[in-house]
Amino acid sequence: MRAVQITRFGGPEVLDVVDLPAPVPGDGQKLYEVHTAGVNFADTHHRLSAN
């Protein structure tokens, strides 16, 4: 699966798209397939102000 991962401090430029193994749901959990997700401006702004 593709995911956005943050592995270091910084602004929006540290948001890396990576390939990860698909998660396996545990007992009593469900796994949902998400085709599209967004990153809000407020999320990137918060990353900028964290420096």
DSSP file (Angstrom, degrees, kcal/mol; ACC not computed):
  #  RESIDUE AA STRUCTURE BP1 BP2  ACC     N-H-->O    O-->H-N    N-H-->O    O-->H-N    TCO  KAPPA ALPHA  PHI   PSI    X-CA   Y-CA   Z-CA
    1    1 A M              0   0    0      0, 0.0    19,-3.3     0, 0.0     2,-0.4   0.000 360.0 360.0 360.0 151.9    0.0    0.0    0.0
    2    2 A R  E     +A   19   0A   0     17,-0.2     2,-0.3    15,-0.0    17,-0.2  -0.770 360.0 169.7 -94.2 141.3    1.1    3.6   -0.5
    3    3 A A  E     -A   18   0A   0     15,-2.5    15,-3.0    -2,-0.4     2,-0.6  -0.968  37.2-116.8-146.0 158.1    1.3    5.9    2.5
    4    4 A V  E     -A   17   0A   0     -2,-0.3     2,-0.4    13,-0.2    13,-0.2  -0.897  39.2-172.5 -97.1 125.5    2.5    9.3    3.4
    5    5 A Q  E     -A   16   0A   0     11,-3.3    11,-2.6    -2,-0.6     2,-0.6  -0.945  19.6-153.5-125.7 140.9    5.2    8.9    6.1
    6    6 A I  E     +A   15   0A   0     -2,-0.4     9,-0.1     9,-0.2     3,-0.1  -0.960  24.0 160.6-113.2 116.0    7.0   11.5    8.2
    7    7 A T        +     0   0    0     -2,-0.6     2,-0.3     7,-0.6    -1,-0.1   0.378  62.6  28.9-116.6   1.5   10.5   10.3    9.3
    8    8 A R  S    S-     0   0    0      6,-0.3     2,-0.1     2,-0.0    -1,-0.1  -0.970  86.7 -88.5-153.9 164.8   12.1   13.7   10.2
    9    9 A F  S    S+     0   0    0     -2,-0.3     2,-0.3    -3,-0.1    -2,-0.1  -0.448  71.8  83.4 -75.6 150.9   11.3   17.1   11.4
   10   10 A G  S    S-     0   0    0     37,-0.2    40,-0.1    -2,-0.1    -2,-0.0  -0.916  71.8 -58.4 149.5-172.6   10.5   19.8    8.9
   11   11 A G  S >  S-     0   0    0     -2,-0.3     3,-2.0    37,-0.1     4,-0.1   0.116  79.7 -57.7 -85.2-159.1    7.8   21.4    6.8
   12   12 A P  G >  S+     0   0    0      0, 0.0     3,-1.7     0, 0.0    33,-0.1   0.719 124.4  75.4 -59.9 -21.0    5.6   19.8    4.1
   13   13 A E  G 3  S+     0   0    0      1,-0.3    -3,-0.0     3,-0.0     0, 0.0   0.650  86.2  63.2 -68.3 -12.6    8.7   18.8    2.2
   14   14 A V  G <  S+     0   0    0     -3,-2.0     2,-0.9     2,-0.1    -7,-0.6   0.421  72.9 107.8 -90.9   2.0    9.3   16.0    4.7
   15   15 A L  E <   -A    6   0A   0     -3,-1.7     2,-0.4    -9,-0.1    -9,-0.2  -0.717  56.8-168.2 -79.6 107.4    6.0   14.2    3.8
   16   16 A D  E     -A    5   0A   0    -11,-2.6   -11,-3.3    -2,-0.9     2,-0.6  -0.827  20.1-137.0-104.5 134.7    7.3   11.1    1.9
   17   17 A V  E     +A    4   0A   0     -2,-0.4     2,-0.3   -13,-0.2   -13,-0.2  -0.805  37.5 171.6 -87.2 123.0    5.2    8.8   -0.2
   18   18 A V  E     -A    3   0A   0    -15,-3.0   -15,-2.5    -2,-0.6     2,-0.5  -0.877  35.5-118.2-131.0 160.6    6.3    5.2    0.6
   19   19 A D  E     +A    2   0A   0     -2,-0.3   -17,-0.2   -17,-0.2    -2,-0.0  -0.898  37.5 175.9 -99.4 127.6    5.2    1.7   -0.2
   20   20 A L        -     0   0    0    -19,-3.3     2,-0.1    -2,-0.5    -2,-0.0  -0.884  37.2 -92.8-126.6 157.0    4.4   -0.4    2.9
   21   21 A P        -     0   0    0      0, 0.0    -1,-0.0     0, 0.0     0, 0.0  -0.415  53.9 -95.7 -66.1 148.5    3.0   -3.9    3.5
   22   22 A A        -     0   0    0      1,-0.1     2,-0.0    -2,-0.1     0, 0.0  -0.416  44.1-113.3 -64.7 136.8   -0.8   -4.0    3.7
   23   23 A P        -     0   0    0      0, 0.0    -1,-0.1     0, 0.0     8,-0.0  -0.338  21.0-136.9 -69.8 155.0   -1.9   -4.0    7.4
   24   24 A V        -     0   0    0     -2,-0.0     2,-0.1     6,-0.0     6,-0.0  -0.964  19.3-128.8-114.5 119.8   -3.6   -7.1    8.8
   25   25 A P        -     0   0    0      0, 0.0     3,-0.1     0, 0.0     6,-0.1  -0.381  21.1-137.8 -69.0 145.1   -6.7   -6.4   11.0
   26   26 A G    >   -     0   0    0      1,-0.2     3,-2.0     4,-0.1     2,-0.1  -0.218  46.2 -52.9 -87.5-175.9   -6.8   -8.1   14.4
   27   27 A D  T 3  S+     0   0    0      1,-0.3    -1,-0.2    -2,-0.1     3,-0.1  -0.379 128.9  11.5 -60.4 132.1   -9.8   -9.7   16.1
   28   28 A G  T 3  S+     0   0    0      1,-0.3     2,-0.3    -3,-0.1    -1,-0.3   0.525 107.5 111.3  77.6   5.7  -12.8   -7.4   16.1
   29   29 A Q    <   -     0   0    0     -3,-2.0     2,-0.3     2,-0.0    -1,-0.3  -0.742  53.8-147.5-109.6 159.6  -11.2   -5.0   13.7
   30   30 A K        -     0   0    0     -2,-0.3     2,-0.5    -3,-0.1    -4,-0.1  -0.933   6.6-142.2-123.4 150.0  -12.0   -4.1   10.1
   31   31 A L        -     0   0    0     -2,-0.3     2,-0.4    -6,-0.1    -2,-0.0  -0.961  17.3-161.9-112.6 123.7   -9.8   -3.1    7.3
   32   32 A Y        -     0   0    0     -2,-0.5     2,-0.6     2,-0.0    -2,-0.0  -0.857  15.4-132.4-107.3 139.5  -11.1   -0.5    4.9
   33   33 A E        -     0   0    0     -2,-0.4     2,-0.6     2,-0.0    -2,-0.0  -0.814  21.3-163.7 -91.5 121.0   -9.7    0.2    1.4
   34   34 A V        +     0   0    0     -2,-0.6     3,-0.1     1,-0.1    -2,-0.0  -0.922  13.5 180.0-108.6 122.6   -9.2    3.9    0.9
   35   35 A H  S    S+     0   0    0     -2,-0.6     2,-0.4     1,-0.3    -1,-0.1   0.791  70.5  23.6 -89.9 -31.2   -8.7    5.0   -2.8
   36   36 A T        +     0   0    0      2,-0.0     2,-0.3     0, 0.0    -1,-0.3  -0.997  60.3 169.6-140.5 139.0   -8.2    8.7   -2.2
   37   37 A A        -     0   0    0     -2,-0.4     2,-0.3    -3,-0.1    -3,-0.0  -0.976  17.6-144.9-143.8 155.7   -7.1   10.8    0.7
   38   38 A G        -     0   0    0     -2,-0.3     2,-0.5     0, 0.0    -2,-0.0  -0.817   9.7-138.1-121.9 160.6   -6.2   14.5    1.1
   39   39 A V        -     0   0    0     -2,-0.3     2,-0.1     4,-0.0    -2,-0.0  -0.983  29.1-138.2-115.8 119.3   -3.8   16.6    3.0
   40   40 A N     >  -     0   0    0     -2,-0.5     4,-1.7     1,-0.1     3,-0.4  -0.378  16.9-120.5 -76.3 153.6   -5.4   19.8    4.2
   41   41 A F  H  > S+     0   0    0      1,-0.2     4,-2.7     2,-0.2     5,-0.2   0.887 115.1  59.0 -57.3 -39.4   -3.7   23.2    4.1
   42   42 A A  H  > S+     0   0    0      1,-0.2     4,-2.3     2,-0.2    -1,-0.2   0.859 102.6  53.5 -60.8 -35.1   -4.0   23.4    7.9
   43   43 A D  H  > S+     0   0    0     -3,-0.4     4,-1.6     2,-0.2    -1,-0.2   0.927 112.2  42.7 -65.4 -44.9   -2.0   20.1    8.2
   44   44 A T  H  X S+     0   0    0     -4,-1.7     4,-1.8     2,-0.2    -2,-0.2   0.877 113.0  53.5 -70.1 -35.5    0.9   21.5    6.1
   45   45 A H  H  X S+     0   0    0     -4,-2.7     4,-2.1     1,-0.2    -2,-0.2   0.902 106.6  52.6 -63.7 -40.8    0.7   24.8    7.9
   46   46 A H  H  X S+     0   0    0     -4,-2.3     4,-0.7     1,-0.2    -1,-0.2   0.885 106.9  53.0 -62.5 -38.1    1.0   23.0   11.3
   47   47 A R  H >< S+     0   0    0     -4,-1.6     3,-0.6     1,-0.2     4,-0.3   0.886 108.8  50.5 -63.3 -38.3    4.1   21.2   10.0
   48   48 A L  H >< S+     0   0    0     -4,-1.8     3,-1.1     1,-0.2    -2,-0.2   0.895 109.6  49.2 -66.0 -39.4    5.6   24.6    9.1
   49   49 A S  H 3< S+     0   0    0     -4,-2.1    -1,-0.2     1,-0.2    -2,-0.2   0.576  96.2  73.2 -79.3  -7.0    4.9   26.1   12.5
   50   50 A A  T <<        0   0    0     -4,-0.7    -1,-0.2    -3,-0.6    -2,-0.2   0.609 360.0 360.0 -80.3 -11.3    6.5   23.0   14.2
   51   51 A N    <         0   0    0     -3,-1.1    -1,-0.2    -4,-0.3    -2,-0.1   0.482 360.0 360.0 -76.0 360.0   10.0   24.2   13.2
